[in-house]
Amino acid sequence: MRISAVGLVGLSSRTQAAIRLLIVTVLLVAALASSGASHKSSYIVLHKFSGGDDGWQPVAGLIRDAEGNLYGTAEFGGAFGYGTVFKLDAAGKETVLHTFTGEDGLWPLAVLARDDAGNLYGTTSNGGTPEGGGCIHGCGTVFKIDKAGKETVLHAFTGGADGGYPAAGLTFDAAGNLYGTAGGGKYPYGCCGVVFKLDKHYKETVLYTFTGGNDGDAPSGGVIWDNAGNLYGSTGFGGPSRTGVVFQLDPAGKETVLYSFTGGTDGGWPSGTLVRDGAGNLYGEARIGGDVSASACQSGSDSGCGVVFKVEASGKESVLYTFKGGHDQGLPNGGLLRDRAGNFYGTTGDVIGGCSSYGCGTVFKLAPDGTESVLHSFAFSSGIQPFAGVTMDESGNIYGTTSQGGYSGCGNGCGTVFKLTP
């Protein structure tokens, strides 16, 4: 645009200068907009775990209440070293709600669930019965923590037909029954995982037991519902290529494999709980596959930095994004978060072998058109190696955990809770 002096004839020199400045400012703003310039996201650490009574190595994600408090678990630490359940207020002050002793569970790995009364529900991967069942340190628990901080073991797994070693979160139905997944099962050597239900009296029913064949092996996240009462989930292994499946379980307990991964460009080893949209499409992450030539993600016969995928109700799979192992890093973890605009948010754990020159994991955003943006790359002081998905508040702020980093203790750091404003 050319500024003509003709149009300014008759105006004072001060007015002419002001108009010229205004036009230049408008042009500058337009130029910045057309160049795609944007503000830098804001990242703060709300809490650095010390490795003591507050816990360490939070590998699970967070949930949030209406007051802005965050709730989560740390795998280790606490008074006995077996993990904690913690609360973080909006100012970042941590309160330990429960310290596991072993008999009531140990080593929690999963995100919590919360009912309308404010009670918390979760799983521990071990403990529950002293040296009990078919597991060396106990086979895991489902637990409840009430608002007064009292913990109750709702079910202690035996590692047999009822399952064992639960590592995923729980979900409620409208009647208040709890559903989840675990390892174990009735097949030999603890194979190959179960989908279970706890009724309102906390009696366990196994809805489905995986065989380790084409039906799947080792459920890799929790389960989600549709309006017809069907459950959906994924297994990290099994299927014809042994790289995992996406499955549906009807109310009668009949399983249908919707998609079997090949470990190639379609991905493999799905990780985390699935997300479902109103049209019945399922979305998730696979930790390997995609670009199998990516040198940053080669380990034995497994290759590729992972993908974000979609599985339609018909069973058709499509890859929404393929990680390259560069600035976007790879090995996505913990499942996706979907906002109202259809954007997805998640984390990557970096590349095989640890941190790269690009960082030690990311928080990413994937737009509906398939454009991926790295919102944050992790470095040691602010936390590294996120193993869980993220949650979001009403203002669009993102919250999550890193399993390591922060303080220099605990080997590679004790982990953090973070807030990210995109």
C-alpha positions as CSV (number, residue, x, y, z in Angstrom):
1,M,0.0,0.0,0.0
2,R,1.3,3.5,-0.9
3,I,0.5,6.5,1.3
4,S,-0.3,9.4,-1.0
5,A,0.4,12.9,0.2
6,V,-2.5,14.3,-2.0
7,G,-5.1,13.0,0.4
8,L,-3.4,14.8,3.3
9,V,-3.4,18.3,1.7
10,G,-4.9,20.9,3.9
11,L,-4.3,19.0,7.1
12,S,-1.8,20.2,9.8
13,S,1.6,18.7,9.8
14,R,0.8,17.1,13.2
15,T,-2.4,15.5,11.9
16,Q,-0.6,14.2,8.8
17,A,2.1,12.6,11.0
18,A,-0.6,11.0,13.2
19,I,-2.4,9.6,10.1
20,R,0.8,8.2,8.6
21,L,1.7,6.5,12.0
22,L,-1.7,5.0,12.2
23,I,-1.5,3.6,8.7
24,V,2.0,2.2,9.3
25,T,0.8,0.5,12.5
26,V,-2.2,-1.1,10.6
27,L,0.2,-2.4,7.9
28,L,2.6,-3.8,10.5
29,V,-0.2,-5.7,12.3
30,A,-1.4,-7.0,9.0
31,A,2.1,-8.2,8.1
32,L,2.5,-10.0,11.4
33,A,-0.9,-11.7,11.0
34,S,-0.1,-12.8,7.4
35,S,3.3,-14.2,8.6
36,G,1.5,-16.5,11.1
37,A,3.2,-14.9,14.1
38,S,1.6,-15.9,17.4
39,H,2.2,-15.4,21.1
40,K,4.5,-17.8,23.0
41,S,2.7,-20.3,25.3
42,S,3.2,-19.9,29.0
43,Y,4.4,-22.9,31.0
44,I,4.7,-23.0,34.8
45,V,5.6,-25.8,37.2
46,L,2.9,-25.9,39.9
47,H,4.7,-28.6,42.0
48,K,8.0,-30.3,42.0
49,F,7.9,-33.6,43.9
50,S,10.7,-34.1,46.4
51,G,10.8,-37.9,46.6
52,G,9.7,-37.9,50.2
53,D,6.3,-37.9,51.8
54,D,4.8,-36.0,48.9
55,G,5.6,-38.8,46.5
56,W,7.5,-39.1,43.3
57,Q,7.2,-40.2,39.7
58,P,3.6,-39.3,38.9
59,V,3.0,-41.4,35.8
60,A,-0.8,-40.8,35.7
61,G,-2.8,-37.8,34.5
62,L,-4.9,-35.4,36.6
63,I,-8.5,-34.7,37.2
64,R,-9.9,-31.3,38.2
65,D,-12.9,-30.2,40.3
66,A,-15.1,-27.2,40.0
67,E,-13.0,-25.2,42.4
68,G,-9.8,-25.7,40.4
69,N,-8.2,-28.3,42.6
70,L,-6.2,-31.0,40.8
71,Y,-6.0,-34.6,42.0
72,G,-3.5,-37.3,41.0
73,T,-1.3,-40.2,42.1
74,A,2.4,-40.7,42.5
75,E,3.8,-44.2,41.8
76,F,6.4,-44.0,44.6
77,G,7.2,-42.1,47.7
78,G,5.1,-41.4,50.7
79,A,5.8,-42.6,54.2
80,F,6.3,-46.2,53.1
81,G,7.6,-45.6,49.6
82,Y,4.6,-47.3,48.0
83,G,3.0,-44.2,46.4
84,T,0.5,-41.4,47.3
85,V,-2.8,-39.8,46.3
86,F,-2.4,-36.0,46.3
87,K,-4.4,-32.8,45.9
88,L,-3.0,-29.6,44.5
89,D,-5.0,-26.4,45.0
90,A,-5.1,-23.6,42.5
91,A,-2.1,-21.9,44.1
92,G,0.0,-25.1,43.7
93,K,-0.1,-26.2,47.4
94,E,0.0,-29.9,47.7
95,T,-1.9,-32.0,50.2
96,V,-1.2,-35.8,50.5
97,L,-4.7,-37.4,50.8
98,H,-3.4,-40.9,51.2
99,T,-0.2,-42.8,51.6
100,F,-0.3,-46.5,50.6
101,T,1.0,-49.1,53.0
102,G,1.1,-52.2,50.9
103,E,-1.9,-54.1,52.2
104,D,-4.2,-51.3,50.9
105,G,-2.4,-51.2,47.6
106,L,1.0,-50.0,46.3
107,W,2.4,-48.4,43.1
108,P,-0.6,-46.5,41.6
109,L,-0.3,-46.0,37.9
110,A,-3.7,-44.7,36.8
111,V,-5.7,-41.5,36.6
112,L,-8.4,-41.1,39.3
113,A,-12.1,-40.9,38.9
114,R,-14.4,-38.7,41.0
115,D,-18.1,-39.1,41.8
116,D,-20.6,-36.3,42.4
117,A,-20.0,-36.5,46.2
118,G,-16.3,-35.8,45.8
119,N,-15.1,-39.3,46.5
120,L,-12.1,-40.5,44.6
121,Y,-11.6,-43.9,43.0
122,G,-8.5,-45.5,41.5
123,T,-6.4,-48.6,41.1
124,T,-3.0,-49.7,42.3
125,S,-0.9,-52.0,40.2
126,N,0.2,-54.2,43.2
127,G,-0.6,-54.8,46.8
128,G,-4.0,-55.4,48.4
129,T,-3.3,-58.8,50.0
130,P,0.1,-59.3,51.7
131,E,2.1,-61.4,49.3
132,G,-1.3,-62.7,48.2
133,G,-2.8,-64.3,45.2
134,G,-0.6,-65.2,42.3
135,C,1.5,-62.1,42.5
136,I,4.7,-61.5,44.6
137,H,3.6,-58.2,46.1
138,G,-0.1,-58.6,45.8
139,C,-2.0,-58.3,42.5
140,G,-3.5,-54.8,42.8
141,T,-6.6,-53.1,44.1
142,V,-9.5,-50.9,43.3
143,F,-9.8,-48.3,46.1
144,K,-11.9,-45.4,47.2
145,I,-10.9,-42.3,49.2
146,D,-13.8,-40.3,50.7
147,K,-13.8,-36.6,51.4
148,A,-12.4,-37.2,54.9
149,G,-9.4,-38.9,53.4
150,K,-10.4,-42.4,54.5
151,E,-9.2,-45.1,52.1
152,T,-11.2,-48.3,51.5
153,V,-10.1,-51.2,49.3
154,L,-13.1,-52.1,47.2
155,H,-11.5,-55.1,45.5
156,A,-8.2,-56.9,45.9
157,F,-7.2,-58.8,42.7
158,T,-5.9,-62.4,42.9
159,G,-4.1,-62.5,39.6
160,G,-6.3,-65.3,38.5
161,A,-9.6,-65.2,36.7
162,D,-10.6,-61.9,38.3
163,G,-7.5,-60.2,36.8
164,G,-4.5,-58.5,38.3
165,Y,-2.0,-55.6,37.9
166,P,-4.5,-52.9,36.9
167,A,-2.8,-50.0,35.3
168,A,-5.7,-48.0,33.8
169,G,-8.3,-45.7,35.2
170,L,-11.9,-46.4,36.0
171,T,-15.2,-45.1,34.5
172,F,-18.7,-44.9,35.9
173,D,-22.1,-45.8,34.3
174,A,-25.3,-43.9,35.1
175,A,-26.1,-46.3,37.9
176,G,-22.8,-45.8,39.7
177,N,-21.1,-49.1,38.7
178,L,-17.4,-49.0,38.0
179,Y,-15.7,-50.4,34.9
180,G,-12.0,-51.0,34.2
181,T,-9.3,-53.2,32.7
182,A,-6.6,-55.3,34.3
183,G,-4.0,-58.0,33.4
184,G,-4.3,-61.5,34.5
185,G,-7.2,-63.7,33.5
186,K,-8.1,-67.3,33.5
187,Y,-5.5,-68.3,30.8
188,P,-2.0,-69.7,31.8
189,Y,0.7,-67.5,33.2
190,G,-1.5,-64.5,33.9
191,C,-2.5,-64.0,30.3
192,C,-4.0,-61.9,28.8
193,G,-6.1,-59.4,30.6
194,V,-9.8,-58.7,31.5
195,V,-12.5,-56.1,31.4
196,F,-14.3,-56.0,34.7
197,K,-17.2,-54.4,36.5
198,L,-17.7,-53.5,40.2
199,D,-21.3,-53.0,41.1
200,K,-22.5,-50.5,43.7
201,H,-21.8,-53.1,46.4
202,Y,-18.3,-53.6,44.9
203,K,-18.9,-57.1,43.8
204,E,-16.6,-57.8,40.8
205,T,-17.8,-59.4,37.6
206,V,-15.4,-60.2,34.7
207,L,-17.2,-59.0,31.5
208,Y,-14.5,-60.3,29.1
209,T,-11.3,-62.3,29.3
210,F,-8.8,-61.8,26.4
211,T,-7.2,-65.0,25.0
212,G,-4.0,-63.3,23.7
213,G,-4.9,-64.2,20.1
214,N,-6.7,-62.2,17.5
215,D,-9.1,-60.8,20.1
216,G,-6.2,-58.9,21.8
217,D,-3.8,-59.1,24.6
218,A,-3.0,-56.8,27.5
219,P,-5.6,-53.9,27.6
220,S,-3.7,-50.7,27.3
221,G,-6.1,-48.2,28.8
222,G,-9.5,-47.9,30.4
223,V,-12.9,-48.3,28.6
224,I,-15.5,-45.8,27.5
225,W,-19.2,-46.0,26.9
226,D,-21.7,-45.2,24.1
227,N,-25.4,-44.6,24.6
228,A,-26.3,-48.2,23.8
229,G,-24.2,-49.6,26.6
230,N,-21.3,-50.8,24.5
231,L,-17.8,-50.5,25.9
232,Y,-14.7,-49.6,23.8
233,G,-11.0,-50.0,24.4
234,S,-7.7,-51.1,23.0
235,T,-5.1,-53.7,23.8
236,G,-1.4,-53.0,23.4
237,F,-0.7,-56.5,21.9
238,G,-2.5,-59.3,20.3
239,G,-4.2,-59.3,16.9
240,P,-2.8,-61.0,13.8
241,S,0.3,-58.9,13.8
242,R,0.7,-58.9,17.7
243,T,0.7,-55.1,17.7
244,G,-2.7,-54.4,19.3
245,V,-6.4,-54.0,18.5
246,V,-9.3,-51.7,19.1
247,F,-12.4,-53.6,20.4
248,Q,-16.0,-53.2,21.2
249,L,-17.8,-55.1,24.0
250,D,-21.6,-55.3,23.8
251,P,-23.8,-55.4,27.0
252,A,-23.9,-59.2,26.8
253,G,-20.1,-59.4,26.9
254,K,-19.6,-60.2,23.2
255,E,-16.3,-58.8,21.8
256,T,-15.9,-57.4,18.3
257,V,-12.5,-56.4,17.1
258,L,-13.0,-53.2,15.2
259,Y,-9.4,-52.8,14.0
260,S,-6.2,-54.8,14.2
261,F,-2.9,-52.8,13.9
262,T,-0.1,-54.0,11.7
263,G,2.8,-52.1,13.2
264,G,3.4,-50.4,9.9
265,T,2.1,-47.0,8.6
266,D,-1.1,-47.5,10.5
267,G,0.7,-47.7,13.9
268,G,1.0,-50.3,16.6
269,W,0.9,-50.7,20.4
270,P,-2.1,-48.4,21.1
271,S,-1.7,-46.5,24.3
272,G,-4.2,-44.9,26.7
273,T,-8.0,-44.6,26.8
274,L,-9.8,-43.9,23.6
275,V,-11.9,-40.8,22.8
276,R,-15.3,-41.1,21.1
277,D,-17.1,-38.3,19.2
278,G,-20.8,-37.9,18.6
279,A,-20.7,-39.8,15.3
280,G,-19.2,-42.9,16.9
281,N,-15.7,-42.4,15.7
282,L,-12.9,-43.5,18.0
283,Y,-9.6,-41.7,18.4
284,G,-6.3,-42.7,20.0
285,E,-2.6,-42.9,20.0
286,A,-0.2,-45.7,18.9
287,R,3.3,-45.7,20.3
288,I,5.1,-47.2,17.3
289,G,4.6,-47.4,13.5
290,G,3.8,-44.6,11.2
291,D,7.0,-43.5,9.4
292,V,8.9,-46.7,9.9
293,S,12.0,-45.1,8.4
294,A,12.3,-42.6,11.2
295,S,15.9,-43.1,12.5
296,A,15.0,-41.6,15.9
297,C,12.6,-44.4,16.7
298,Q,14.2,-47.7,15.8
299,S,14.4,-50.5,18.4
300,G,14.9,-54.1,17.2
301,S,12.1,-55.2,15.0
302,D,9.9,-52.3,16.1
303,S,10.1,-49.0,14.3
304,G,8.3,-45.7,13.8
305,C,7.6,-42.8,16.2
306,G,3.9,-43.5,16.5
307,V,0.6,-42.0,15.2
308,V,-2.7,-40.4,16.1
309,F,-5.4,-42.5,14.6
310,K,-9.1,-42.6,14.0
311,V,-11.3,-45.8,13.8
312,E,-14.8,-45.3,12.3
313,A,-17.8,-47.3,13.5
314,S,-17.4,-49.5,10.4
315,G,-13.8,-50.4,11.5
316,K,-12.0,-48.3,8.9
317,E,-8.8,-46.8,10.3
318,S,-7.1,-43.6,9.2
319,V,-4.0,-42.0,10.4
320,L,-4.5,-38.3,11.4
321,Y,-0.9,-37.6,12.2
322,T,2.5,-39.4,11.9
323,F,5.2,-38.4,14.3
324,K,8.7,-38.0,12.8
325,G,11.0,-38.0,15.8
326,G,12.2,-34.4,15.1
327,H,10.8,-31.3,16.6
328,D,7.5,-33.2,17.1
329,Q,9.5,-36.0,18.9
330,G,7.4,-39.2,19.2
331,L,6.2,-42.2,21.3
332,P,2.8,-40.6,22.2
333,N,1.5,-41.6,25.7
334,G,-1.5,-41.7,27.8
335,G,-4.4,-40.9,25.4
336,L,-5.9,-37.8,23.9
337,L,-8.0,-34.9,25.1
338,R,-10.5,-33.5,22.6
339,D,-11.9,-29.9,22.9
340,R,-15.3,-28.6,21.6
341,A,-13.6,-27.4,18.4
342,G,-12.3,-30.8,17.6
343,N,-8.7,-30.2,18.4
344,F,-6.8,-33.0,20.1
345,Y,-4.1,-32.5,22.8
346,G,-1.6,-35.1,24.1
347,T,1.9,-35.8,25.1
348,T,4.9,-37.6,23.6
349,G,7.6,-39.2,25.7
350,D,10.4,-38.2,23.2
351,V,12.3,-40.9,21.3
352,I,13.6,-44.4,21.9
353,G,16.7,-44.2,24.1
354,G,15.7,-41.1,26.1
355,C,16.0,-37.3,25.4
356,S,17.0,-35.9,22.0
357,S,18.4,-32.5,20.9
358,Y,14.7,-31.4,20.7
359,G,13.9,-32.1,24.3
360,C,12.5,-34.8,26.6
361,G,8.9,-35.0,25.5
362,T,6.3,-32.6,24.3
363,V,2.7,-31.4,24.8
364,F,1.2,-31.2,21.3
365,K,-2.0,-30.0,19.7
366,L,-3.5,-31.6,16.6
367,A,-6.0,-29.4,14.6
368,P,-9.0,-31.0,12.8
369,D,-7.1,-30.4,9.5
370,G,-4.2,-32.6,10.7
371,T,-1.8,-29.7,11.5
372,E,0.3,-30.5,14.5
373,S,1.8,-27.9,16.8
374,V,4.2,-28.4,19.6
375,L,2.9,-26.4,22.5
376,H,5.8,-27.2,24.9
377,S,9.1,-29.2,24.7
378,F,10.3,-30.4,28.1
379,A,13.6,-29.8,29.7
380,F,15.0,-31.2,33.0
381,S,14.3,-28.3,35.3
382,S,10.7,-28.0,34.3
383,G,10.0,-31.8,34.1
384,I,10.7,-34.5,31.5
385,Q,9.2,-37.7,30.2
386,P,5.4,-37.2,30.5
387,F,3.7,-40.6,30.5
388,A,0.1,-39.4,30.8
389,G,-2.4,-37.4,28.9
390,V,-3.6,-33.9,29.9
391,T,-6.7,-32.2,31.2
392,M,-8.1,-28.7,30.5
393,D,-10.0,-26.0,32.4
394,E,-12.8,-23.8,31.0
395,S,-10.3,-21.1,30.0
396,G,-8.2,-23.5,27.8
397,N,-5.3,-23.9,30.3
398,I,-3.7,-27.4,30.1
399,Y,-2.6,-29.4,33.1
400,G,-0.5,-32.5,33.3
401,T,2.4,-34.4,34.9
402,T,5.9,-35.4,34.1
403,S,7.3,-38.6,35.5
404,Q,10.8,-37.2,36.0
405,G,12.7,-33.9,36.1
406,G,12.2,-31.1,38.5
407,Y,14.3,-31.6,41.6
408,S,17.6,-33.4,41.0
409,G,16.8,-36.2,43.4
410,C,15.2,-39.6,42.5
411,G,17.9,-40.3,39.9
412,N,16.5,-38.3,36.9
413,G,14.3,-36.1,39.0
414,C,11.1,-36.8,41.0
415,G,8.5,-35.4,38.6
416,T,6.3,-32.4,38.3
417,V,2.8,-31.1,37.9
418,F,2.5,-28.3,35.3
419,K,0.2,-25.8,33.8
420,L,0.4,-24.7,30.2
421,T,-1.4,-21.7,28.7
422,P,-1.3,-22.2,24.9
